[in-house]
């Protein structure tokens, strides 16, 4: 509940200033904010998944993503 209140407070505090400074409408700011939250949530989920994978598999997966050769786990 406190986290939601903090986000709500920040929204009311910063949105008018962003509108004035950049000339964006409220809908554009909302889209940017939502996408930022999605990216943050995705990063957290990715980190959690990475912690649950055994270290050799994690190294292999990282190498695969980079396009390097890796030994299979």
Secondary structure, DSSP 8 states (H G I E B T S, - for coil): -HHHHHHHHHHHHHHHHHHHHH---HHHHHHHHHHHHHHHHHHHHHHHHHHHS-HHHHHHHHHHHHT------
